[in-house]
Amino acid sequence: MMRRSRHEPPGKQELARSRIARHGTAAWSSPEWHADAVMWLDEQLATAGIHRHGDVEQPHLRPWATVLRVPTSAGPVWLKAAGPGTAFEVGLYDLLARIAPGHVLTPLASDPERGWILLPDGGLPIGERLAGTELTTALVDALGQYGQLQRELATHVDELLSLGVADMRPAVMLDRFDEALEVTGAAIDGRGGTADATHARVAAMRPTFARWCWQLGESRVPVSLDHNDLHPWNILGTGVATFYDWGDSVVAHSFAAMLVPLGFVQRLLDAKLDDPAFLRARSTYLEGFAHTSGEEDLGATLELACRVAKVARALTWNRALQAARDDGEEIDDDWVRAPLDSVASLLDESYLGGA
């Protein structure tokens, strides 16, 4: 086997691995990393004809990602650095900006090898700017637009998967169910009590979950991109909605994306699931899929997709907690239970319960 001389410069793949390896709160909070990041972003800003005005701030630092805020001649811009578990977001932004530029922030620059992306400021999310009826209306309007985005992305599923977006399509969800049971079982090992009992009840649902997956696989509605955390604080703009913070995204049945936002709609309306106001809001999203679904009962399919999507939420929680463990962070018991609580929401009578 050939060996590289220790004096020989590292190859491209080794350099990429070393760059990606520089992640986590210790790395991202170090002066060395900060200086490297500022040098890179200054170079990218200069290429775009933008100049930095003032010091770079670091308002968000988590085990899975960090964000820098940069004051510039064009207003604030943001550098996001993702760890290995969510580094696909860099390539995903580039893909979304190419296919649906009106509904995402267009990156100013990106470095997939390091998991870095430089984004313009999109203003305050609707969750901070609006309230009451105005917030509900803006959220419902945004869901209709998100459905259009999904239909445009449905022919790009292979590309999404090649970027590293997790596969949560109906055909693999029974395997994901087993995976969720394994990781949640390991997390509560030895705790006993209600956690063990809840885990056993979920495990007993496997035949039912398998039937749901099969039924969902028969749907004529295409698989597409599920944001997996689509709430009012991840939606910018009114009129034309801009969606951001794609680090939890998965490839799934299109309707799986409604688990989180319809839960918000229900709470904002303070309505039951059969309330006419809630059903009208839900129809804003569903009506865009009617022309491709034939005689399919879209309401029933949406309920099924949201139930199955609860497993993806559990695994997303687990990924975040694993990043925290790898980072050496002490995790509160409530957070340890989050993946189990998510998968246990399969037991909820409501298809939105536990979202």
N, C-alpha and C positions, 0 to 999 in steps of 0.2 A: 504494500500500500504506500502511495506517495505521501510524504509528509512535507508540510510547508515550513520553510525556514522561519525561525522566530524573528528574523530581521525582515522577512518579506511582508509587504503590506497586506492587510486582510482583504479577501475577495469581497465581491458585492454582497453575496448572501450572508457571509459572516458579519459584514458591517451592518446589514439590515437587522440581523438577529440582535446585535449588540445595542442598536438603537432602540428596538422594541423593548429590550430588556430593561431599559431605563424608565421604569414606571413605578407607580406606588407613591404613597405620601412622602416617604423619605427622599426619594429621588426628585419628585416634583417640587419639594420645598427647599432643595439644596441651592446654594448660590451658583454652583456650576451649571445645573440644569437651567436655572432662570436666565443666566447669561447667554447660554446657547440658544434658548428659545427667543430671547429678545433680539439677538443677532439675526436669527432666521426671519423673524417677522419684520424687522426693519428692512431687510433685503427684499422681502415680498412686497412691502408697502412701497418701497422706492420704485420697483418694477411697475407698480400700478399707478405711479404718479401721486402717491399719498405720503404725507409726512407725519411722523409721530409728534404729538404735542404733550409732553409731560411723562410722568413715571407710569410704568406698567403695574397694575394691581392684580392680585390673585384672590378674587372673591369666593371661589369654590375650590375646595380640595377634598377629594374623596379617594378611597382606595382604588376605584375603577376609572376615575377620570379627574382632570383638573381643568379649570378655565382661567384665562388671563383676560383682563379688560384693558384695552389699549386706546387712549385718547389720541385722535388724529385730526388732520385737516379736513377729513371727510366725515367727521363724527366718530363715535366709539366703534371699534371693531373688537372681535373676540377670537382668541386663540383657544381652541379646545384640544387637549391632549388625552387620548384614550388608551387604556390598558389593552392587553391582548384580547380580552373577552369581548370588547366592543370596538376594536380597531376597524371593523368592517364599515363603521359609520362614515369614515372618510371617503371610501369609494362609493358608498351609497349616496352621499350628498352629490358627488359628481354625476352619478347616473340620474338622480332625480332632477338635477339642474338641467340636464340635457333633454329629458323627456317631458317634464312638467315645470318649466322655469317659473311660471307664475305662482306656484304654490309652495316653493321652498326658497330659502335664502341661498343665493348663488355664491359659492365659495370664491374668495379673493385669491386663495392659494391653498394647496394641500401637499402633504408629504405622507403618502401611505406607509412608507417604510417605518416612520417614527410614530404613526398614528396621530398626526397633527393636521388640523384644518383651521383656516383663517376665514371668519365669517363677518359680514357687515352686521350692523345693529338693525334689528327688526322692530324696535319699539317695544312697548309694554304688551304682554299677552292680554287676551281678553279677560282672563280671570282677575287681573289687577285693575283693568280699566272700567269694567262693566259690572253690573249687579242686577239682581231681580229679573224682570221680564226682558230687559235688554240683553243680559248675559245669556238667558235661555234662547232667545231668538238668534243671537250670533252663533251660539254653539250648534244649534240645529241646522242653520244655514251652512256652517262649516262641514257638518257631517255629509250633507249632500255633495259638497265639493270634494270631500275626501273619497266618496264613492266613485266620482269621475276619475280621480287620480288612480284609484285601484284598477279601474277598467283599462286605463291607458297602460298600466304596468303589467297587466295580466299576460302579455306576450313576452315579457322580459323575466320570467321566473327563473330560467336557467342562469341568467346573468346575475340575478339577485343571490342565488345560491352560491355561485362561483365567487362572489365577494365575501362569503362567510356568514351571510344572514342565516340564522338557524332554521332548519327544516321542521316545520310544524304542520305539514300537510296531512289531510285525513288518513292517508295510507300508512303514515308512520306514527300516528298519535297513540296507538296502543303501546308501542315501544316506549314512547315518551311517558305514558302513564306508569309503566313499570319503573322507568328511571326516576320519576318523581317519588314513587313509593320507596325506592332504595335510598335516595338522598334524605328524604324526610325521616325514614326509619333510623338512619345512622345518626341524624341530628338529635333524636329523642331517646337514643339507646340508653337504657338504664334509668330513665326518668320515671317510668311507670305512670299509674294514674290515668287521668283523662286523655293524655296525649297518646298513650298506647291504645286505649279503647277507640279513640277517633281514628287512628291509623288503621286499626283492624277493620273498622266499618268501611273506610274508603277502599281498602284492599278487597273487600267482599263485593265491591261494585264492579270489579273487572269485567264480568260478562256483560253487564249493562253498558259499560263504557265501550267495550268492543262493538256492541250493536250500534251505538251512537256513531262511532267512527265509520262503520260500514255504511250507515244511512247517509252520513255527510259526504262520503266518497261518491255516492250516487247523484249528488246535486249537480245541476247544470250550471250553477254559478261558479265562476272560475276561482282558482287560488290566486292570491296576489300578496301584496305587502300589508301586513298587520303592524301598525305602529306599536301596539301593545302597551301604550301608556298615553292614550289620546284623551287629554283632559284640557280644561280651559287655560291652564298655565303652559301648555305646549302648543297653543294656537295664537298666532299673531294676526293683526289686521281685522278689519270689518269690511263687508262687501266681498272682496276677494280674500280668502283665508290663506295664510301662510303657515305651514306646519313645520315644527322643528323638534330637536332633541330626539334623534332616531336611534339611540343606543340600545333600546330594548326591542327593536324590531325583529319580527320573524316572518317567514313565508307560511301562509296558512290559508284556509278557506276565507274568502273576502269578509264574510260576515263576522268572523272572529274578532275583527277590529272594533266591533261595537260593544264589547263587554264593558269596557271602562267608560266610554263617553255616554252610553245610554243610562248607565248607573247614575252619572252626574245629572242627566236630563231628568230622570225620575225624581231625584232628590230636590232639584231646583223647582220642579212642578209640584212637589209634595203629593204625588199621585200614585195610585196603584197601577199595576202593569196593564190592566184592562181599561184604564181611564181613557176616554176619547182624546184628551189633550196629549197624553203620552203616545197613543197609537198614531196620532197625526204627526207627531215629531218623528217617530220611528219610520213612518211612511216616506218622509222627506229623503231619507237615505235609501230605502228599499226601491222606490219607484224608478230609479235610474237603472236597475237591473232587470226590470220587468220584461223588456223586449228580448232578452236572451234566455229567459228561464222557462218559457212555454207555460205549462199548466202547474208548475211547481208552486207549492204553498210557501212563499218567501218568508212569511212570518214564522212558520214552523221551522224552516231551515235556519233562520237567524237564531231562534231559541236554542236549537241544537248546536250551532257553531259556537255560541257564547258559553254553553256548558262545557264543551270540549276545550275551549280556549283557557279555561281555568287552570289546566295542567301547564300550559305555556307560561302563565303568570307565576306559578309555583317554581318552575325551573329558572325563570328570570330572577326571582328573589334569591334562589339558591346561588346563582352565579354571582350576584352582588355580595352575598355573605361570604362566599368562598374567596372573593377578592379581598375582603376585609380580613379574613383569617390568614391568607397568604401575606398580608401586609402587617401581621402581628397585632391587629387591633382587637381589643376586648369587646365582645359582642353582648349586648344586653339580652336577657332571656326572652323578652318580647320580640326582639328581632330574630332570635334563633327559631322561634315558632312561626315566623311569617310564611316560610314555604309550606309548612304543614297546614296553617290556617287557609292558605290559598287553595291547596288541593282538597282540603276538607270542605271547601265551599261547594264541591260537587254534591254534597249531601243536602244542600239547601234546596228548598222547594222552588225558590225563584231562580230563573236562569241567569239573573244578574247578581244574585246574592253572593257576597264575599268579594266582589270586584274592588 
